[in-house]
Amino acid sequence: MPEAPSDVVRIRGALDAALLDLRAVQDSEVPVREAEPPLARSVAQLYQALASTHDATAFRLAVSEAVRHAEDALLPLQRSRSSDPAVLRSVASLSDAVRTLSGPVRIPSGAGFDLPGPRKGAEVVTALVGEPRLLELRRPVLEPAVPVAAPEQPPAVTVDPDEPPPGAPVSLAQLLEEATAAAREEPLPAEAPPPRLEAPPVDPHALEVELFGAPLSEERLRFERARHFFEDLGTMGLLRHPDGGGPWRGRAPLERRLLARVDAILACGLDVFPQLVRLLAESPLPDAELTWAAILLHGMIAGDDMADEVVRLVHVSDASEPATFDAVAEALRLVPHPGVEAALQGWVRGAEPRLRRLALRALAPRGRLEVGHALAALDSDDPDLRAEGARALPQALGDLDDARLGALLRSREAGVVEAALQAALLRRRPVGPKTALGLVQEGRGAFARAAVYAALAATETAKPVFARARTGAKEPVLAEALGWLGDLDSVDVLLAWLEQGEPAAARALQRLTGASLSEALPDPTYASPEEQPFGRTFRPPPPFEVLSDDAAVWSAWWTKHRGRAQPGLRTRWGRAFSPAALLWEVDEGPFGPEDRTLAWMELVVRTGELLPLHVDDFVARQERELDGWRRVVGATAALQAGAWRSRVGS
């Protein structure tokens, strides 16, 4: 028969809820900042009790301390006599805790708890390198904290200057009479000069304090340093996010500095952690960067108390603010704590839409989301939840049959159709490319970017469909797709579109020809026959930071070099297409997350291998993933260069 839950476990959960409830107090007369510290210390002592189940004396001492702190938290709440619902809930939880824990309390078995102990974890950990990892520290139990803002003060009373003062009005004649009478009064005798005082002796210590301020205590100094590192951590988290500009490896130095800030905060001591969390209450608006930093920091340290603090931080974050939602979701994706993943798995199965959305966003790139949860979100009436389900679907795990895919591909929502197309490509299901090509044939290639996905998986049978599509009106999505397609018959149409002012045509021409034409170098020369355009062996194109938008420049180059082009071969970057071109795009090319993701999808389609590539993750993780892709591409080197070969359906 399973053991009944211990009162300590139940009460700890109830006090956790009471701690979160303090943020919901609306009554400005309630001293929430007075109640929060002892309530947090009571929860910490219950953690200590659960960490001491092997020692009855230590367990009972921790429970006794928890009761004392609960009484300290209860007193100011009761004294306020508030009828605020959040206060009433907290008072009920604290009263129950004091009543229950004051009597005999059964010691639960230590199984199922992961909490710090006197000989558990490393006293000194090695510095973080490359990416976040889980740290096993020898440490005390974490004192939980929630950012509780100071109660709002009553609004200042304003006086209308145009409103007459109370009492009977005074006439001008009366005022003149009073002034005349005052002028006739005898002047007051001059006051005697004040006595001369002797200057007091100089106090060097007082003078030093006046000039330089009072010296900080060691505790305050550690917190101020930790605060500086914490704010840096939040800023660096924002800066490292891919923005589409610059080489992706350029983020590595910033990521090293970011992890060094985590090391520095840990060196300041874990007793600063609650104070850092409380900093979140100082901002008048939701602080996405510091919330990200707080979740990352706690989620990198082993122990149930740390995972629970991550959960608290999620609950107190303002998900209605898009920047905060994105920051929280990204931090949950990056943290290595298994307890956080367990919480995410619970949320994705739950009924609360905000937590489900966060779980979908975080679990999919972690490779831990089951496809059924993404599909359940897609069936929701909540548009935000549906959007997260669509975003998560391509990377969700599990089989997705053609009937379900077909239903998603017939959706009227472009986001849902695009997600289904991506999921079909990554699973190499023919229904995806077939649907995308059908949309191009219907003249709807821009819907859900279907033309691009059709091009990624195109075989020679797709060439006539695209040939008819490019005779219609120019479209940015179709221009982009023609670059991915690799059919040199598209060059003349793209030149005409460029002349009509379509900027996507220049990028498509570059992907086809690799000419890298710019205003500074409109007619490049080639030093050797191997460098000439349209060879059969892949070579990276010359750098192309800024492409020329002059159609005449591209036309002149094409006229000069089109004789070397081999009709019928699929072409990429001015060379016969091969997976090596795609590897260059995801590895060394000057591309942002979107283009690198498309190149990764095409790698899956052309090689038949489904290896991950998380283009917005830490550089160290991407390097490991690219090592796997280099092996795959090396094994497919024998594929015929320029072939219209796809592994969809194989």
Protein Blocks (a to p, Z undefined) as FASTA:
>chain_A
ZZdddfklmmmmmmmmmmmmmmmpmblkbcfklmmmmmmmmmmmmmmmmmmmmpmklmmm
mmmmmmmmmmmmmmmmmmnopabfklmmmmmmmmmmmmmmmmccddddfehiacddfkgc
jfbdcddehiacdddddddddddddddddddddddddddfklccedjdddfklmmmmmmm
mmmpccddddddddddddddddfklmmmmmnopaddfklmmmmmmmmmmmmmmmmmmmmp
cghiajfklmmmmmmmmmmmmmmmmmnopklmmmmmmmmmmpmbdcfklmmmmmmmmmmp
gcjklmmmmmmmmmmpcfklmklmmmmmmmmmmpmcfklmmmmmmmmmmmblklmmmmmm
mmmmnopacfklmmmmmmpmblklmmmmmmmmmmpgcdddfklmmmmmmpcbfklmmmmm
mmmmmnopaklmmmmmmmmmnopamggolmmmmmmmpcfklmmmmmmmmmmccdfklmmm
mmmnopaklmmmmmmmmmnopaklmmmmmmmnonopafklmbccdfbfklpghiabdcdd
dddfbacfbfklmmmmmmmmmmmpcghiaceehiacdfklmmmmmmmmccdfklmmmmmm
mmmmmnopacdddfkbcfklmmmmmmmmmmmmmmmmmpcghiacdfehZZ
